[in-house]
Amino acid sequence: MTINIRPLAREDLPRVRKFWKDRWGDEFVVAHGVVYHPDLLDGFLAWEGGEIIGLITLAHSDEGCEIVSLDSLREDKGIGTALIEKVIEAARAKGCKRLFLITTNDNLRALGFYQKRGFEISAIHRGAVNESRKIKPSIALVGENGIPLRDEIELEMLL
C-alpha cells in the first residue's frame, strides 16, 4: 500500500473537525490543561482516494514541538509510522530540539508504539486527566482495557 501524505491545508479544517469529533468525541482535545483546536495546529493527512486514513497534528511552543493527536484508521499498515516520520522531519526543519507528546495511562498500545519509534517516557503527571475533565467533562473515567483513566504520560524524542 502506498501511503499518500500531505500537509494540512485550510480547506481541510471542516473535515479535520469532523474527524476529531468522530475519533475524540469533540472538535477539541485537552492535554496538560491546554485546549487544542485543529485551526491552530500544523499537521499532516494520510489519504487514499479522497478519504482520510490518518491524521497527525502538531503544536509549537517554547517547550518544543508537541504531537497533539495521531490517528490511523487502518492499524498495522504503517500509516502512523509514516505520519511520525513526517512530523520528525517537519520539527527538525522548524528547528525544534524536542518532540514530545502526552498520552494517558490506559493507552498501552500508544506507549508501545511511540517507544518502538524512539520516544522515551520523560514524565508522569499523576491525576492530570482528572484536571482535564474539569475542562472536558466527557473524558471517560475508565479507558482502554478497563484501566481507570487518571494520569498523563509524557514521552519525548530529542532531535
C-alpha positions in Angstrom: 0.0 0.0 0.0 1.3 3.4 -1.0 0.6 6.0 1.8 -0.1 9.4 0.5 0.8 12.1 3.0 0.4 15.9 2.6 0.4 18.9 5.0 -2.9 20.1 6.4 -4.4 22.9 4.4 -7.0 25.5 5.4 -9.7 23.8 3.3 -9.2 20.6 5.3 -10.4 22.1 8.6 -14.1 21.2 8.3 -13.1 17.5 7.7 -10.5 17.6 10.4 -13.0 19.0 12.9 -15.4 16.2 12.0 -12.6 13.6 12.2 -11.7 14.8 15.7 -15.3 14.7 16.7 -15.7 11.2 15.5 -12.4 10.0 17.0 -12.0 12.1 20.1 -15.6 13.0 21.0 -15.4 16.7 20.2 -13.8 19.3 18.0 -11.1 19.9 20.5 -8.7 17.9 22.6 -7.3 18.7 26.1 -3.8 17.7 27.3 -1.9 19.0 30.3 -4.5 21.6 30.9 -4.3 23.1 27.4 -7.2 23.1 24.9 -6.2 22.4 21.3 -8.3 23.3 18.3 -7.3 22.0 14.8 -7.5 25.5 13.4 -4.3 26.5 15.3 -2.3 23.4 14.6 0.1 22.2 11.9 -0.2 18.6 10.7 -0.3 16.0 8.0 -3.1 13.9 6.5 -2.7 10.4 5.2 -5.2 9.8 2.5 -6.3 7.4 -0.1 -8.8 8.1 -2.9 -10.0 11.3 -1.2 -10.6 9.5 2.1 -8.7 10.4 5.3 -7.0 7.3 6.6 -4.7 9.0 9.1 -4.0 12.4 10.7 -1.3 13.8 12.9 -1.4 17.3 14.4 1.4 19.4 15.9 1.7 22.4 18.1 4.8 24.6 18.6 5.8 26.2 21.9 8.9 27.1 24.0 8.9 23.5 25.2 9.4 22.2 21.7 7.1 20.6 19.1 4.2 18.6 20.5 2.3 15.9 18.8 -1.3 16.7 19.8 -3.1 13.9 18.1 -2.2 10.8 16.0 -4.9 8.6 14.4 -4.7 5.8 11.9 -7.9 4.3 10.6 -6.0 1.2 9.4 -3.9 -0.2 12.2 -0.7 -2.0 11.4 -0.3 -0.7 7.9 2.5 1.8 8.5 0.3 4.9 8.4 1.1 6.0 12.0 4.8 5.4 11.4 4.8 7.4 8.2 3.0 10.3 9.9 5.5 10.3 12.8 8.4 10.3 10.3 6.8 13.4 8.5 6.4 15.2 11.8 10.0 14.4 12.9 11.2 15.9 9.5 9.0 19.0 9.9 10.0 19.5 13.6 13.7 19.4 12.6 13.1 21.8 9.7 11.5 24.2 12.2 14.5 24.0 14.5 12.7 22.1 17.3 15.2 20.4 19.6 12.5 18.3 21.3 9.5 16.5 20.0 7.0 15.4 22.7 3.5 14.1 23.3 1.1 13.2 26.0 -0.9 10.0 26.3 -2.9 8.5 29.1 -2.0 5.7 31.5 -4.6 3.3 29.8 -3.2 3.7 26.3 -0.8 0.7 26.4 -0.8 0.5 22.6 0.4 4.1 22.2 3.0 3.6 24.8 4.5 0.7 22.9 4.1 2.4 19.5 6.0 5.5 20.5 8.7 3.8 22.4 9.4 1.5 19.4 9.9 4.6 17.3 12.5 6.2 19.6 10.4 8.1 22.1 11.2 7.8 25.8 9.0 8.3 28.8 10.0 11.7 30.3 7.3 12.4 32.9 4.2 11.0 34.5 1.7 13.6 35.6 -0.4 11.9 38.2 -4.1 12.9 38.3 -3.7 15.2 35.3 -6.7 13.5 33.5 -8.9 14.5 36.4 -7.9 18.1 35.9 -8.6 17.8 32.1 -12.1 16.6 32.9 -12.8 20.0 34.5 -12.3 21.4 31.0 -13.8 18.5 29.1 -16.2 16.6 31.3 -16.9 14.0 28.5 -13.5 12.3 29.2 -14.3 8.8 30.3 -13.5 7.6 33.8 -12.4 4.2 32.5 -10.2 3.8 29.4 -8.8 1.1 27.3 -8.5 -2.4 28.8 -10.8 -1.4 31.7 -8.0 0.7 33.2 -9.1 3.8 35.3 -8.1 6.9 33.3 -6.2 9.1 35.7 -2.6 10.0 34.6 -0.9 11.6 31.6 2.4 10.1 30.5 4.8 12.4 28.6 7.1 10.9 26.0 9.8 12.8 24.2 12.4 12.4 21.5 15.4 14.8 21.4 16.1 15.9 17.9 
